[in-house]
């Protein structure tokens, strides 16, 4: 058995990422907030390109992350973990050590923030410091087969860093101001707009409310500026949005379009409304008092 392949099964992450950068495809994902491995596998098996395990906004501990990653991969999608931030060294390294294809890093403000997170994710095969990476060449979160450290180091030094996809959220006015420098950092693969937080930090929600804040010229210009910075640096532009046509025309190619909790609530609400309407034909609608 190929020891390196066992440690990090090949999912062709570099080739997949290259297609996104070249504009040959879009990647559509669904977020997991319930911490349910069954929900994660169902969403993955549905056919999403990737599943975002949202550790930032959900009660998901490291042990559950490992189980969720296994469930996502069983369904056939790539697995991304949203960690605590650019300085969450433990979260970044645990996610990749457990088998994540990618991580999403929230609240990146500066190029230095991005450099630090990248260094946590990359093996130090090119020398010390952020350029070489500071991720420990050590795995104790997955079963080990004979071959051990030598096989792991061979993997780390040949293709390990290329398999780790790094996505950074652009969700503050500070990040927008520094977007060109952020996108120029070696190791950033995706710059991802968090529209609610970005509009809020820009003061647009207070001025215009939601959803009007996303239609004002200032926000439209921010979208364009981020997309152009991504293109100039060979970075994939991403968005939490289901408006693929409008965002796709700007150059965005990586989208989270749903979440398990939203899909569940929407499906239940739709079905319940239909059944209440049917029940009304037999007297007082179910759940309503006269």
C-alpha positions as CSV (number, residue, x, y, z in Angstrom):
1,X,0.0,0.0,0.0
2,X,1.2,3.5,-0.8
3,X,1.8,4.9,2.7
4,X,1.7,8.6,1.5
5,X,-1.6,7.9,-0.2
6,X,-3.0,6.6,3.0
7,X,-2.0,9.6,5.0
8,X,-3.5,12.0,2.5
9,X,-5.7,10.3,-0.2
10,X,-5.3,12.0,-3.5
11,X,-8.3,14.1,-4.5
12,X,-6.4,16.0,-7.1
13,X,-6.7,19.3,-5.2
14,X,-4.1,21.1,-7.2
15,X,-5.7,20.2,-10.5
16,X,-9.2,21.1,-9.1
17,X,-8.0,24.4,-7.9
18,X,-6.2,25.1,-11.2
19,X,-9.5,24.7,-13.0
20,X,-11.2,27.3,-10.7
21,X,-8.3,29.7,-11.2
22,X,-8.5,29.3,-15.0
23,X,-12.3,29.9,-14.9
24,X,-13.1,26.5,-16.3
25,X,-15.6,25.6,-13.6
26,X,-17.5,26.8,-10.6
27,X,-17.4,25.1,-7.3
28,X,-20.7,24.9,-5.3
29,X,-20.7,24.1,-1.6
30,X,-23.0,23.6,1.3
31,X,-22.3,24.5,4.9
32,X,-22.7,22.1,7.8
33,X,-23.8,23.7,11.1
34,X,-25.7,20.9,12.8
35,X,-22.6,18.8,13.6
36,X,-24.5,15.8,12.2
37,X,-22.4,13.3,10.4
38,X,-25.5,12.0,8.7
39,X,-26.4,15.5,7.4
40,X,-22.8,15.9,6.2
41,X,-22.8,12.7,4.3
42,X,-26.3,13.4,2.8
43,X,-25.2,16.9,1.6
44,X,-22.0,15.4,0.2
45,X,-23.8,12.6,-1.6
46,X,-26.2,15.1,-3.1
47,X,-23.4,16.2,-5.3
48,X,-21.9,19.4,-3.9
49,X,-18.4,20.1,-5.0
50,X,-17.4,20.8,-1.4
51,X,-18.9,20.8,2.1
52,X,-18.0,23.6,4.5
53,X,-17.8,22.3,8.1
54,X,-18.5,25.5,10.1
55,X,-16.5,25.2,13.3
56,X,-16.5,29.0,13.8
57,X,-20.3,29.4,14.2
58,X,-21.2,25.9,15.5
59,X,-20.6,23.7,18.5
60,X,-18.3,21.3,16.7
61,X,-15.3,20.0,18.7
62,X,-12.1,18.5,17.2
63,X,-13.2,14.9,17.6
64,X,-16.5,15.7,15.8
65,X,-14.4,17.4,13.0
66,X,-12.7,14.1,12.3
67,X,-16.0,12.3,12.1
68,X,-17.5,14.9,9.9
69,X,-14.5,14.8,7.5
70,X,-14.9,11.1,7.2
71,X,-18.7,11.5,6.4
72,X,-18.0,14.2,3.8
73,X,-15.4,12.1,2.0
74,X,-17.7,9.1,2.1
75,X,-20.2,11.1,0.1
76,X,-17.7,12.2,-2.5
77,X,-17.2,15.9,-1.9
78,X,-14.2,17.9,-0.9
79,X,-14.1,18.9,2.8
80,X,-13.4,22.4,4.0
81,X,-13.3,23.4,7.7
82,X,-13.9,27.0,8.8
83,X,-11.6,27.6,11.7
84,X,-11.4,30.3,14.4
85,X,-9.2,32.8,12.6
86,X,-5.8,33.6,11.2
87,X,-4.1,32.9,14.5
88,X,-5.9,29.7,15.3
89,X,-2.8,27.5,14.9
90,X,-4.3,24.5,16.6
91,X,-7.5,24.6,14.7
92,X,-5.8,25.0,11.3
93,X,-3.4,22.2,11.9
94,X,-5.9,19.8,13.5
95,X,-8.2,20.3,10.5
96,X,-5.5,19.4,8.0
97,X,-4.1,16.6,10.1
98,X,-7.6,15.1,10.4
99,X,-7.9,15.1,6.6
100,X,-9.5,18.3,5.4
101,X,-8.9,19.3,1.8
102,X,-9.2,23.0,2.6
103,X,-9.7,25.5,5.4
104,X,-11.7,28.7,5.4
105,X,-10.1,31.4,7.6
106,X,-12.4,34.2,8.8
107,X,-11.6,37.8,9.7
108,X,-8.3,38.3,7.7
109,X,-7.5,41.9,7.9
110,X,-3.9,42.3,6.6
111,X,-1.3,40.5,4.6
112,X,0.5,39.7,7.8
113,X,-2.6,37.9,9.1
114,X,-2.7,35.8,6.0
115,X,1.0,35.0,6.1
116,X,0.7,33.7,9.6
117,X,-2.3,31.4,8.8
118,X,-0.5,30.1,5.7
119,X,2.6,29.3,7.8
120,X,0.4,27.2,10.2
121,X,-0.9,25.2,7.2
122,X,2.3,24.5,5.3
123,X,5.0,22.0,6.1
124,X,8.5,23.6,6.7
125,X,10.1,21.9,3.7
126,X,11.5,25.1,2.2
127,X,13.2,26.5,5.3
128,X,11.9,28.2,8.4
129,X,9.5,31.1,8.7
130,X,6.3,31.9,7.0
131,X,7.6,31.1,3.5
132,X,8.7,27.7,4.6
133,X,5.8,26.9,6.8
134,X,5.6,26.0,10.5
135,X,3.2,23.0,10.4
136,X,4.6,20.1,12.4
137,X,5.5,17.1,10.2
138,X,3.7,14.8,12.6
139,X,0.3,13.1,12.6
140,X,-1.3,11.5,15.6
141,X,-4.9,12.1,14.7
142,X,-5.2,9.3,12.2
143,X,-4.2,5.6,12.3
144,X,-0.5,5.0,11.6
145,X,0.7,2.1,9.4
146,X,4.2,0.7,9.3
147,X,6.5,3.2,7.5
148,X,5.7,5.9,10.0
149,X,7.6,9.2,10.0
150,X,9.8,8.6,6.9
151,X,6.8,8.1,4.7
152,X,5.0,11.1,6.2
153,X,8.1,13.3,5.6
154,X,8.4,12.1,2.0
155,X,4.7,13.1,1.4
156,X,5.2,16.4,3.2
157,X,8.3,17.3,1.2
158,X,7.0,16.3,-2.2
159,X,3.3,17.2,-2.5
160,X,1.8,17.9,1.0
161,X,1.8,21.6,0.7
162,X,0.2,21.6,-2.7
163,X,-2.7,19.6,-1.3
164,X,-3.7,22.2,1.3
165,X,-6.2,24.7,0.0
166,X,-6.3,28.0,1.8
167,X,-9.4,30.2,1.7
168,X,-9.5,33.6,3.4
169,X,-12.7,35.6,4.2
170,X,-12.8,39.2,3.2
171,X,-15.5,40.5,5.5
172,X,-14.2,43.9,6.9
173,X,-13.5,47.3,5.6
174,X,-9.9,46.8,6.7
175,X,-9.5,43.7,4.5
176,X,-11.1,45.5,1.6
177,X,-8.5,48.3,2.0
178,X,-5.7,45.7,2.0
179,X,-7.1,43.4,-0.6
180,X,-4.3,43.7,-3.2
181,X,-1.7,43.0,-0.5
182,X,-3.7,40.1,0.9
183,X,-4.2,38.5,-2.6
184,X,-0.4,38.8,-3.3
185,X,0.6,36.6,-0.3
186,X,2.1,33.3,-1.5
187,X,-0.2,30.4,-0.3
188,X,-3.6,32.1,-0.5
189,X,-5.8,30.2,-2.9
190,X,-9.3,31.7,-2.5
191,X,-10.5,35.1,-1.3
192,X,-14.1,34.7,-0.1
193,X,-16.6,37.5,0.5
194,X,-18.7,37.3,3.6
195,X,-21.4,39.8,2.4
196,X,-23.3,40.3,5.6
197,X,-20.2,41.1,7.7
198,X,-18.5,43.1,5.0
199,X,-21.6,45.3,4.5
200,X,-22.0,45.7,8.2
201,X,-18.3,46.7,8.8
202,X,-18.5,49.2,5.9
203,X,-21.5,50.8,7.6
204,X,-23.9,50.0,4.8
205,X,-26.3,47.9,6.9
206,X,-26.8,50.8,9.3
207,X,-27.3,53.2,6.5
208,X,-29.5,51.1,4.1
209,X,-30.6,48.0,6.0
210,X,-30.7,44.5,4.5
211,X,-30.9,43.5,1.7
212,X,-30.7,47.0,0.2
213,X,-27.1,47.4,1.5
214,X,-25.8,44.9,-1.1
215,X,-27.3,46.9,-4.0
216,X,-25.7,50.3,-3.3
217,X,-22.8,51.5,-5.5
218,X,-20.3,51.4,-2.7
219,X,-20.8,47.6,-2.1
220,X,-20.9,46.9,-5.8
221,X,-17.6,48.6,-6.2
222,X,-16.2,46.6,-3.3
223,X,-17.2,43.3,-5.1
224,X,-15.6,44.5,-8.2
225,X,-12.4,45.5,-6.4
226,X,-12.1,42.1,-4.7
227,X,-12.7,40.2,-7.9
228,X,-10.1,42.3,-9.8
229,X,-7.5,41.8,-7.0
230,X,-8.1,38.1,-7.2
231,X,-7.6,38.0,-10.9
232,X,-4.4,40.0,-10.8
233,X,-2.8,37.6,-8.3
234,X,-4.2,34.3,-9.7
235,X,-6.5,33.8,-6.7
236,X,-9.9,32.3,-6.9
237,X,-12.7,34.7,-6.0
238,X,-15.4,33.3,-3.7
239,X,-18.7,34.4,-2.3
240,X,-21.5,33.2,0.1
241,X,-24.3,33.7,-2.5
242,X,-26.8,31.9,-4.6
243,X,-26.8,34.6,-7.3
244,X,-24.3,32.8,-9.5
245,X,-25.1,34.7,-12.7
246,X,-24.4,38.2,-11.4
247,X,-21.4,37.1,-9.3
248,X,-20.1,34.8,-12.0
249,X,-20.0,37.7,-14.5
250,X,-17.8,39.6,-12.1
251,X,-15.4,36.6,-12.0
252,X,-16.4,34.7,-8.9
253,X,-16.1,31.0,-9.1
254,X,-16.3,29.5,-5.6
255,X,-19.7,29.6,-3.8
256,X,-21.3,28.5,-0.7
257,X,-25.0,28.3,-1.8
258,X,-26.8,26.6,1.1
259,X,-26.4,25.3,4.7
260,X,-27.9,22.2,6.2
261,X,-29.9,24.1,8.8
262,X,-31.3,26.5,6.1
263,X,-32.2,23.6,3.8
264,X,-33.9,21.7,6.5
265,X,-35.9,24.7,7.7
266,X,-37.0,25.7,4.2
267,X,-38.0,22.1,3.3
268,X,-40.0,21.6,6.5
269,X,-41.7,25.0,6.2
270,X,-42.7,24.4,2.6
271,X,-44.1,20.9,3.4
272,X,-45.9,22.0,6.5
273,X,-47.5,24.9,4.7
274,X,-48.8,22.5,2.0
275,X,-50.2,20.1,4.5
276,X,-51.9,22.8,6.5
277,X,-53.5,24.0,3.3
278,X,-54.8,20.4,2.7
279,X,-55.9,20.1,6.3
280,X,-58.0,23.3,5.9
281,X,-60.3,21.4,3.6
282,X,-61.4,19.3,6.5
283,X,-62.2,22.1,9.0
284,X,-60.1,24.3,11.1
285,X,-56.5,24.4,9.8
286,X,-54.2,22.3,11.9
287,X,-52.4,24.3,14.6
288,X,-54.8,27.2,14.5
289,X,-57.3,28.2,17.1
290,X,-60.7,29.4,16.3
